[in-house]
Amino acid sequence: MPIAKTLRLNEEIRYSPIRLIDAENEQRGVVPVEEAKRMARDLGLDLVEVAPQERPPVCRIMDYGKFKYQQKRKQKGRGSHEIVLKEVRLRPKTDDNDRQIKINRAIRFLGDGHKVQFTMLFRGRERAHQEIGLDIFKGILAELGDEIKVERHARMEGSRMIMIVSPAKH
């Protein structure tokens, strides 16, 4: 249940006296509720009961609309980490040094929390030697080590061999 739904504000607050926190987050102590409402009205803000279970209840002078907006943004932002799939393209004849550069880039992507798709492109007669691609992918997995989890093992799709890895959860 969102916090904003359970809070009482302004005229809904019945208890008197209340413990007041002003707009600058300063403790004002225990004051009558009518005085607190007047202070909030003078500032053009709302009096919001933030801790109704306390005795006396704790109320804060704040912009309630802004507070509700921030709560909604927090709720919306929670748990919605966007998963990004980055692609690293290779060929069976890619040189060892060039392959190492691509592996380092993949390690950086994995470090940022992204999934990485390795794509091996085969052309012409290279398709007859898929074992070369499998050996290269095995070497890549060995180099990446325990820091990754294989989401999809290497398999052919047309003239491409695709393998997807993601960072291991520790």
Secondary structure, DSSP 8 states (H G I E B T S, - for coil): --HHHH-EEGGG---SSEEEE-TTS-EEEEE-HHHHHHHHHHHT-EEEEEETTSSS-EEEEE-HHHHHHHHHHHHHHTT-----EEEEEE-TT--HHHHHHHHHHHHHHHHTT-EEEEEEE--GGGGGGHHHHHHHHHHHHHHHGGGEEEEEEEEEETTEEEEEEEE---
